[in-house]
Amino acid sequence: MAQAKIQARMTESSTAKFNRTLSMADRSGRLLESLDQLEVRVEALREAASAMEQERESILEMLQSIQTGQEMRNICAGEKEELELTANRLMGRTLSVEISVGTIRNPQQEEALRKATFIIDELVKKILDDMDSGRKSLMALHAACVTEASPVPVDQTFQALVIGCALEDQKKIKRRLETLLRNVENAEKSIKIMDHQKLEEPKSNGCQ
C-alpha cells in the first residue's frame, strides 16, 4: 500500500512538472509571436517615416525650383514679391517638420559612409567653379550606385565605399546624388536661358 502511494505521488509530480513545461513553452511561443508582429509594425513605421523624409526633401526641392525658376523671373515685381513671401512661408513650415530615421551601423559601415559623404561634399564645392566637370563627376558617382549598366564611367573607388555602407545609407546616398544632378541640370538651363535673353535683348530694343 505504501509503495502504491509513493508511485502515485511520483506520477502526480511528473505530470505537474510536464504540465508546467508545456505552459512555459506555450507562453514563450505567444511572446515570440507578439514580438514577430511588433517587428512587422516596427519595419512599417520605419518605412513610413522614410517615405515622409523623402516627401519632405521633394517638397523642399520643388519650392527651391519655383523660387529660382524662369517663371518667377517673368512676372511683375508686385506679384513676384507676394509669391516669394508665400514660397518662403511654405519653406519655413516644411523645414519645421523634423523627421529622423536612424541607421544601425558597424564601425566599417560608419567609416565607409564618412568617406563617401566627404567625396560628395568636396565635389559640391567644386561644382560652383566648374559646373560641366562637376556634373560629369556626379554622374560617375551616381553610376556607382545603380545596378544596371551605365552609359558613363563608374567611379570604382566610390562604388567600393557605397557597397561598404549600410543598405539604408546606400539609398540615401543615391537620392542625394539624384537631387544634386537635378539641381545642376536646372542651374545649367537657367544660365542658358539668362544668357540667351541677354543676347536677344539688344534686338528687342531695336539695336544691332
C-alpha positions in Angstrom: 0.0 0.0 0.0 2.8 2.4 0.9 4.6 1.6 -2.3 1.5 2.3 -4.3 1.1 5.7 -2.6 4.7 6.6 -3.4 4.3 5.6 -7.1 1.1 7.7 -7.2 2.9 10.8 -5.8 5.8 10.3 -8.3 3.2 10.1 -11.1 1.5 13.3 -9.9 4.8 15.1 -9.5 5.9 14.0 -13.0 2.6 15.1 -14.5 2.7 18.5 -12.8 6.3 19.1 -14.0 5.3 18.1 -17.5 2.3 20.5 -17.5 4.5 23.4 -16.2 7.0 22.8 -19.0 4.2 22.8 -21.6 2.8 26.0 -20.1 6.2 27.8 -20.2 6.7 26.7 -23.8 3.2 28.0 -24.7 3.9 31.3 -23.0 7.2 31.6 -24.8 5.6 30.8 -28.1 2.9 33.5 -27.5 5.6 36.1 -26.6 7.6 35.2 -29.7 4.5 35.6 -31.9 3.9 39.0 -30.3 7.5 40.1 -31.0 7.2 38.9 -34.6 4.0 41.0 -35.0 5.7 44.0 -33.4 8.7 43.6 -35.7 6.4 43.9 -38.7 5.0 47.1 -37.2 8.4 48.5 -36.5 9.5 48.0 -40.1 6.3 49.5 -41.3 6.9 52.5 -39.0 10.4 53.0 -40.4 9.2 52.7 -44.0 6.5 55.3 -43.3 9.0 57.7 -41.7 11.4 57.2 -44.5 8.7 57.9 -47.0 7.8 61.1 -45.1 11.5 62.1 -45.1 11.6 61.7 -48.9 8.4 63.7 -49.3 10.0 66.5 -47.2 13.0 66.5 -49.4 10.9 66.5 -52.5 8.8 69.5 -51.3 11.9 71.5 -50.4 13.4 70.8 -53.8 10.2 71.9 -55.6 9.9 75.1 -53.6 13.5 75.9 -54.3 12.9 75.2 -58.0 9.9 77.6 -58.0 11.9 80.3 -56.3 14.8 80.1 -58.8 12.8 79.1 -61.9 12.4 81.1 -65.0 8.7 81.6 -64.5 9.4 83.6 -61.3 11.6 85.9 -63.2 9.0 86.6 -65.9 6.3 88.2 -63.6 5.9 91.7 -62.4 7.6 92.9 -59.2 4.4 93.1 -57.1 3.2 89.6 -57.9 6.8 88.3 -57.5 7.0 89.7 -54.0 3.8 88.0 -53.0 4.8 84.7 -54.5 8.2 84.8 -52.8 6.6 85.5 -49.5 4.3 82.5 -49.9 7.2 80.3 -51.0 9.3 81.4 -48.1 6.4 80.7 -45.7 6.0 77.2 -47.1 9.7 76.6 -47.0 9.8 77.6 -43.3 6.8 75.4 -42.4 8.4 72.4 -44.3 11.7 72.9 -42.5 9.9 72.9 -39.2 8.9 69.3 -39.8 11.7 67.2 -38.3 11.9 63.5 -39.3 14.8 61.3 -38.3 15.2 57.6 -39.2 18.4 56.3 -37.5 20.5 53.6 -39.1 22.4 51.0 -37.1 25.9 50.7 -38.4 29.0 48.7 -37.5 32.4 50.6 -37.4 33.2 49.6 -41.0 29.9 51.0 -42.3 30.4 54.2 -40.3 33.8 54.7 -41.9 32.5 53.9 -45.4 29.7 56.4 -45.0 32.1 59.1 -43.7 34.4 58.7 -46.7 31.6 58.6 -49.2 30.0 61.7 -47.7 33.3 63.5 -47.8 33.7 62.8 -51.5 30.3 64.2 -52.3 30.8 67.3 -50.1 34.1 68.1 -51.8 32.5 67.7 -55.2 29.7 70.0 -54.3 32.2 72.7 -53.5 33.9 72.3 -56.9 30.7 72.4 -58.9 30.4 76.1 -58.4 33.8 76.6 -60.1 33.2 74.2 -63.0 29.6 73.1 -63.4 30.2 71.0 -66.5 33.0 69.0 -65.0 31.1 68.7 -61.7 28.1 67.3 -63.5 30.2 64.6 -65.2 31.8 63.7 -61.8 28.3 63.5 -60.2 27.2 61.2 -63.0 30.2 58.9 -62.3 29.3 58.8 -58.6 25.6 58.1 -59.4 26.6 55.3 -61.8 28.4 53.7 -58.8 25.0 53.5 -57.0 23.0 51.7 -59.7 22.9 48.1 -60.6 22.1 48.4 -64.3 24.8 49.1 -66.9 25.7 52.8 -67.0 26.4 54.8 -70.2 29.0 56.8 -68.2 32.2 55.7 -66.5 31.8 54.4 -63.0 33.8 55.8 -60.1 35.2 52.4 -58.8 36.6 53.9 -55.6 33.3 55.5 -54.7 31.4 52.3 -55.6 33.5 50.3 -53.2 32.7 52.8 -50.4 28.9 52.7 -51.2 28.9 48.9 -51.1 30.5 49.1 -47.7 27.7 51.3 -46.4 24.5 50.1 -44.7 21.6 49.5 -47.1 19.6 52.5 -45.9 22.7 54.7 -46.3 23.2 53.4 -49.9 19.6 54.5 -50.7 20.2 58.0 -49.1 23.5 58.5 -51.0 21.8 57.6 -54.3 18.9 60.0 -53.6 21.3 62.8 -52.7 23.2 62.4 -55.9 20.0 62.3 -57.9 18.9 65.6 -56.3 22.3 67.2 -56.9 22.1 66.1 -60.6 18.7 67.7 -61.0 19.8 70.9 -59.3 22.9 71.1 -61.6 20.8 70.5 -64.7 18.2 73.1 -63.7 21.0 75.6 -62.9 22.6 75.0 -66.4 19.2 75.5 -68.0 18.7 78.8 -66.1 22.1 80.0 -67.1 21.5 79.2 -70.8 18.1 81.0 -70.7 19.5 84.1 -69.0 22.4 84.2 -71.4 20.1 83.8 -74.3 17.9 86.7 -73.0 21.0 88.8 -72.7 22.0 88.2 -76.2 18.5 88.8 -77.5 17.9 91.9 -75.5 19.5 94.4 -78.0 17.4 93.0 -80.8 14.2 93.5 -78.8 15.2 97.2 -78.3 15.8 97.6 -82.0 19.6 97.6 -81.6 22.1 95.6 -83.8 
